[in-house]
Amino acid sequence: MSGIKIKISDFKEKATALLIFIPSIVFVPHILYIIFLYQLKNFKINSKIDTNYFIIFLIIVLSILNQIFVGSQGNNVSQSISSLIPYSFFIFISFLLAKNISKKLLKFLLFLILLEILIGFLEYISGTHSFFITSKGQSPFGVNGYLYYSRVFGLSENSSTLAFKIFMGVLILNHVYPIKQYKTTNLIILSVLLTGIFISFNRTIIISTIIFYSLLYRKALIKILFRPFTLIIVVAAIIVVFNLYFESIFTQFSRGKDVEESAGRLFIWLDYIEFIKSNLFFGNGSVKRWIILEGNVRHAHNSFLQTLATNGIFIFSLYMFYIFRNINKKNFIYIVPCLFASISQYFLLWGISLWDIIFYYFLLNKEFHLNNE
């Protein structure tokens, strides 16, 4: 019987991982995440209520009241039927999922991410952005030799979604297979993930990955500072690499422009900032705010601006308190790079998404909070 139980348990873990992964695939509606409503059965009211539960409940209640009494300020474009449900409610579902995720489930998610990278690699060598979708206004593959124009989508709707998943794969790999346990197989997996980051070429994710490994190896980096001979060699090597490859790296990151091309994003940020100034307290009535730029629906490309503009300063502050109160010395190496990625991408606080769920795992999982108070 125990063997049967293990098999049933394995099936449930893999099925849950698959259900978390599938809505991130092109043509699959995001509303599919509503299937995780069954996670509500995992919520039990104890005599000692988790402060996180209280904060989330407060966010949900205030968001509903905000949506009822304030509502959209005329700057919302409904993306799907899921927009009819306060997205803060989905954060509660993400919270419950994250609290019950196991390392076994994370390993299967990593496997699915690796499979998608394989699809992305086939797209790359075939000279196409995607086998499944033609993105409106997408530049020809590999134009002018810039990696930015060679980005692949894998099974995703765009290259950013693929890059987000790969970045989560990097975090998962280093969590379920710590550095000291690295074997040849793990190094191969890491190589595949880094290749995936290369072919999806999301500049924010590339920098976030560098930040993650800098934090991961921070002790070794600090030791170098106190070893003059080693420090001289490292600095000299950096200077040589900088002189040899800076122009090439800068050209790739800037797409050949004299200045980093971010005019579109700056315009969006300024638009959101102006909206926030005019609607500081209640935002867009807790209805996600979108704008139309060049005929396309755009979000803020910044999780913090997006959340502040959508909800107003009071609810936004609760979100920030919820996140920062759970950061500690055990999980900060995972959380800080995610927060950085959210500065120039709408990466976190979607309500529910694959990367939101994994982020909340690192933020809330009891493994990171044992003996930490």
C-alpha positions as MATLAB code, in Angstrom:
seq = 'MSGIKIKISDFKEKATALLIFIPSIVFVPHILYIIFLYQLKNFKINSKIDTNYFIIFLIIVLSILNQIFVGSQGNNVSQSISSLIPYSFFIFISFLLAKNISKKLLKFLLFLILLEILIGFLEYISGTHSFFITSKGQSPFGVNGYLYYSRVFGLSENSSTLAFKIFMGVLILNHVYPIKQYKTTNLIILSVLLTGIFISFNRTIIISTIIFYSLLYRKALIKILFRPFTLIIVVAAIIVVFNLYFESIFTQFSRGKDVEESAGRLFIWLDYIEFIKSNLFFGNGSVKRWIILEGNVRHAHNSFLQTLATNGIFIFSLYMFYIFRNINKKNFIYIVPCLFASISQYFLLWGISLWDIIFYYFLLNKEFHLNNE';
ca = [
       0.000    0.000    0.000;
       2.810    2.410    0.798;
       4.154    1.979   -2.734;
       0.743    2.846   -4.177;
       0.516    5.908   -1.946;
       3.889    7.107   -3.171;
       2.811    6.725   -6.793;
      -0.430    8.605   -6.171;
       1.514   11.312   -4.374;
       3.976   11.593   -7.276;
       1.095   11.881   -9.745;
      -0.513   14.694   -7.740;
       2.789   16.568   -7.540;
       3.357   16.306  -11.294;
      -0.257   17.172  -12.121;
      -0.070   20.288   -9.931;
       3.251   21.318  -11.533;
       1.711   20.840  -14.987;
      -1.330   22.940  -14.058;
       0.961   25.698  -12.775;
       2.983   25.588  -16.005;
       0.267   25.232  -18.692;
      -1.320   28.726  -18.364;
       2.079   30.227  -19.238;
       1.859   28.625  -22.699;
       0.628   30.533  -25.739;
      -3.113   30.212  -26.509;
      -3.843   28.849  -23.005;
      -6.086   31.327  -21.109;
      -4.717   32.751  -17.881;
      -8.110   32.182  -16.260;
      -7.250   28.465  -16.174;
      -5.506   29.232  -12.897;
      -8.960   29.434  -11.351;
      -8.787   25.633  -11.132;
      -6.590   26.182   -8.091;
      -9.583   27.354   -6.122;
      -9.472   23.863   -4.637;
      -6.478   25.108   -2.670;
      -8.958   26.892   -0.408;
      -9.428   23.564    1.355;
      -5.878   23.981    2.664;
      -6.877   27.120    4.521;
      -7.642   26.483    8.157;
      -8.359   29.147   10.751;
      -6.254   28.405   13.819;
      -6.223   30.128   17.179;
      -2.985   31.751   16.088;
      -3.611   33.351   12.688;
      -0.585   33.831   10.443;
       0.065   37.563   10.005;
       0.477   36.957    6.280;
      -3.110   35.675    6.100;
      -4.318   38.817    7.829;
      -2.417   41.115    5.450;
      -3.729   39.298    2.375;
      -7.303   39.326    3.657;
      -6.960   43.054    4.322;
      -5.623   43.613    0.790;
      -8.511   41.624   -0.715;
     -11.205   43.420    1.321;
      -9.762   46.875    0.580;
      -9.361   45.988   -3.119;
     -12.990   44.898   -3.385;
     -14.171   48.074   -1.640;
     -11.892   50.135   -3.881;
     -13.301   48.436   -6.968;
     -16.918   48.960   -5.815;
     -16.734   52.556   -4.581;
     -13.988   53.987   -6.809;
     -13.666   51.720   -9.836;
     -11.698   52.239  -13.008;
     -10.700   55.803  -13.846;
     -11.206   55.126  -17.551;
      -7.709   53.750  -18.094;
      -8.421   50.047  -17.971;
      -8.567   47.727  -20.958;
     -10.056   44.387  -19.997;
      -7.651   41.623  -20.927;
      -9.862   38.623  -20.136;
     -12.807   37.483  -18.084;
     -10.374   37.063  -15.193;
     -10.341   40.871  -14.948;
     -13.864   40.642  -13.527;
     -12.383   39.075  -10.381;
     -10.221   41.313   -8.140;
      -6.720   40.092   -8.959;
      -5.754   40.427   -5.298;
      -7.948   37.359   -4.726;
      -5.613   35.325   -6.928;
      -2.695   36.397   -4.740;
      -4.378   34.485   -1.925;
      -4.514   31.384   -4.159;
      -0.820   31.904   -5.018;
      -0.099   32.208   -1.308;
      -1.800   28.866   -0.537;
      -0.084   27.147   -3.459;
       3.326   28.459   -2.441;
       2.858   27.265    1.144;
       2.201   23.712   -0.075;
       4.767   23.345   -2.860;
       7.400   20.643   -2.394;
      10.888   20.336   -3.832;
       9.660   17.345   -5.834;
       7.120   19.601   -7.547;
       9.805   22.208   -8.213;
      11.988   19.571   -9.855;
       9.190   18.667  -12.255;
       8.594   22.353  -13.024;
      12.306   22.626  -13.807;
      11.948   19.668  -16.188;
       9.075   21.418  -18.005;
      11.119   24.624  -18.284;
      14.013   22.654  -19.778;
      11.646   21.138  -22.346;
      10.513   24.608  -23.369;
      14.123   25.752  -23.727;
      14.619   22.832  -26.122;
      11.703   24.121  -28.213;
      13.253   27.589  -28.066;
      16.617   26.230  -29.222;
      14.946   24.525  -32.208;
      13.281   27.850  -33.052;
      16.636   29.606  -32.787;
      18.469   27.268  -35.160;
      15.445   27.414  -37.500;
      15.698   31.199  -37.622;
      12.220   31.930  -36.307;
      10.909   33.659  -33.195;
       8.176   31.091  -32.666;
       6.728   27.976  -34.268;
       3.300   28.902  -32.912;
       2.690   32.650  -33.102;
       3.563   35.671  -35.230;
       3.964   38.715  -33.018;
       2.492   41.945  -34.359;
       5.251   44.357  -35.368;
       8.002   41.814  -34.679;
      11.249   42.604  -36.505;
      12.669   39.957  -38.875;
      14.667   37.289  -37.090;
      18.306   38.258  -36.502;
      18.099   41.618  -38.277;
      21.429   43.503  -38.212;
      22.954   40.623  -36.250;
      21.531   41.808  -32.917;
      20.606   39.148  -30.357;
      17.606   41.270  -29.342;
      16.065   40.532  -32.731;
      16.892   36.836  -32.464;
      14.850   36.286  -29.306;
      12.767   33.133  -29.316;
       9.406   32.505  -27.631;
       9.574   28.754  -26.962;
       6.028   27.691  -26.098;
       5.249   31.156  -24.729;
       3.400   34.163  -26.062;
       6.573   36.243  -26.174;
      10.264   36.105  -25.331;
       9.809   37.861  -21.978;
       7.495   35.125  -20.710;
      10.057   32.501  -21.739;
      12.858   34.487  -20.059;
      10.832   34.786  -16.825;
      10.364   31.010  -16.706;
      14.036   30.345  -17.390;
      15.059   32.760  -14.635;
      12.770   30.902  -12.221;
      14.431   27.691  -13.443;
      17.833   29.112  -12.426;
      16.525   29.866   -8.927;
      14.898   26.433   -8.633;
      18.064   24.619   -9.755;
      20.193   26.327   -7.133;
      17.580   25.660   -4.455;
      16.835   21.969   -5.042;
      20.433   21.162   -5.996;
      22.695   23.282   -3.751;
      26.168   24.172   -5.021;
      27.877   21.533   -2.864;
      25.696   18.842   -4.460;
      26.450   19.898   -8.040;
      27.214   16.950  -10.301;
      27.784   16.672  -14.034;
      24.027   16.450  -14.671;
      23.388   19.625  -12.695;
      26.092   21.470  -14.610;
      24.482   20.362  -17.878;
      21.109   21.645  -16.648;
      22.723   24.964  -15.679;
      24.305   25.191  -19.149;
      20.900   24.628  -20.771;
      19.315   27.317  -18.569;
      22.043   29.850  -19.367;
      21.680   29.014  -23.067;
      17.963   29.668  -22.669;
      18.682   33.088  -21.161;
      20.956   33.813  -24.131;
      18.412   32.899  -26.825;
      15.509   34.656  -25.065;
      17.790   37.687  -24.535;
      15.843   39.631  -21.955;
      18.292   42.251  -20.737;
      16.647   42.674  -17.350;
      16.717   38.922  -16.734;
      20.379   38.722  -17.770;
      21.298   41.369  -15.177;
      19.014   39.756  -12.564;
      20.793   36.425  -13.107;
      24.171   38.115  -12.598;
      22.835   39.671   -9.376;
      21.600   36.270   -8.191;
      24.965   34.561   -8.693;
      26.778   37.521   -7.143;
      24.664   37.061   -4.018;
      25.048   33.295   -4.146;
      28.851   33.555   -4.259;
      29.039   36.677   -2.096;
      31.297   35.031    0.494;
      33.848   34.073   -2.154;
      33.662   37.571   -3.649;
      34.205   39.146   -0.232;
      37.238   36.909    0.370;
      38.757   38.173   -2.865;
      38.649   41.729   -1.485;
      40.923   40.667    1.360;
      43.434   38.877   -0.843;
      45.420   41.625   -2.603;
      47.156   39.352   -5.153;
      43.888   37.641   -6.163;
      42.098   40.993   -6.237;
      44.724   42.464   -8.581;
      44.378   39.501  -10.960;
      40.568   39.706  -10.949;
      40.542   43.478  -11.506;
      43.103   43.143  -14.308;
      41.010   40.422  -15.954;
      37.886   42.588  -15.729;
      39.728   45.539  -17.288;
      40.990   43.378  -20.163;
      37.546   41.892  -20.832;
      35.987   45.348  -20.566;
      38.388   46.790  -23.153;
      38.011   43.858  -25.524;
      34.275   43.294  -25.387;
      32.599   46.410  -23.992;
      31.707   47.854  -27.378;
      30.259   44.551  -28.562;
      28.254   44.008  -25.353;
      26.986   47.598  -25.324;
      25.985   47.342  -28.983;
      24.000   44.182  -28.305;
      22.262   45.644  -25.254;
      21.484   48.943  -26.996;
      20.591   47.387  -30.371;
      23.197   49.585  -32.044;
      21.782   52.844  -30.702;
      24.042   55.512  -29.240;
      21.914   55.554  -26.101;
      20.008   52.637  -24.573;
      16.732   52.551  -26.468;
      14.075   52.897  -23.817;
      12.002   55.822  -25.080;
       8.846   53.708  -25.250;
       9.319   52.436  -21.738;
      10.152   55.905  -20.398;
       6.972   57.239  -22.000;
       4.965   54.492  -20.284;
       6.629   55.154  -16.911;
       5.971   58.890  -17.153;
       2.346   58.216  -18.075;
       1.925   55.965  -15.026;
       3.684   58.450  -12.764;
       1.352   61.240  -13.896;
      -1.650   58.990  -13.288;
      -0.364   58.125   -9.812;
       0.069   61.814   -8.972;
      -3.580   62.405   -9.872;
      -4.900   59.235   -8.209;
      -2.484   58.674   -5.341;
      -4.887   57.333   -2.725;
      -7.117   54.935   -4.677;
      -5.324   54.429   -7.973;
      -7.452   52.862  -10.693;
      -9.922   51.472   -8.193;
      -7.980   48.177   -7.932;
      -8.771   47.472  -11.589;
      -5.541   46.750  -13.440;
      -4.489   49.817  -15.380;
      -3.340   49.453  -18.969;
      -2.529   52.007  -21.650;
      -2.616   51.835  -25.432;
       0.666   52.704  -27.130;
       1.022   52.507  -30.906;
      -2.129   50.411  -31.094;
      -0.916   47.888  -28.518;
      -2.155   47.368  -24.965;
       0.724   47.962  -22.541;
       1.306   47.478  -18.839;
       3.721   49.614  -16.822;
       6.843   47.483  -17.420;
       7.410   47.963  -13.713;
       5.641   45.883  -11.056;
       5.801   48.670   -8.477;
       4.343   51.381  -10.734;
       1.723   48.926  -11.990;
       0.604   47.981   -8.480;
       0.653   51.560   -7.189;
      -1.295   52.926  -10.173;
      -3.827   50.112   -9.950;
      -4.490   50.197   -6.206;
      -3.330   53.508   -4.744;
      -0.842   54.154   -1.980;
      -2.649   52.412    0.912;
      -3.061   48.996   -0.714;
       0.334   49.295   -2.398;
       1.935   49.835    1.026;
       0.289   46.653    2.294;
       1.742   44.707   -0.653;
       5.204   46.067    0.101;
       4.854   45.326    3.820;
       3.720   41.779    2.962;
       6.842   41.217    0.856;
       9.512   42.940    2.946;
       8.393   41.483    6.299;
       9.110   38.002    4.909;
      12.603   38.679    3.570;
      15.370   37.204    5.704;
      18.972   36.038    5.517;
      17.903   32.663    4.129;
      15.747   33.760    1.210;
      17.084   37.187    0.266;
      19.375   35.773   -2.452;
      16.223   34.631   -4.287;
      14.012   37.622   -3.460;
      16.359   40.514   -4.253;
      16.981   39.497   -7.909;
      13.212   39.078   -8.411;
      12.563   42.540   -7.014;
      15.261   43.956   -9.273;
      13.675   42.275  -12.301;
      10.406   43.960  -11.345;
      11.888   47.439  -11.774;
      11.921   47.325  -15.577;
       9.508   44.421  -16.149;
       5.995   43.665  -14.955;
       7.432   40.558  -13.329;
       5.726   40.177   -9.954;
       2.258   40.852   -8.513;
       0.241   39.673  -11.503;
      -2.116   38.039   -9.025;
      -1.222   34.532  -10.079;
       1.414   33.347  -12.538;
       4.130   30.727  -12.622;
       6.768   33.226  -11.508;
       4.499   34.746   -8.852;
       3.904   31.304   -7.338;
       7.612   30.428   -7.268;
       8.453   33.868   -5.868;
       5.962   33.352   -3.030;
       7.480   29.920   -2.414;
      10.865   31.518   -1.769;
       9.230   34.309    0.209;
       6.983   32.198    2.440;
       8.088   28.568    2.536;
       8.714   27.423    6.096;
      12.174   26.147    5.152;
      13.289   29.780    4.902;
      11.677   30.816    8.183;
      12.672   28.052   10.591;
      14.879   29.351   13.398;
      14.856   32.753   11.803;
      12.865   34.764   14.273;
];
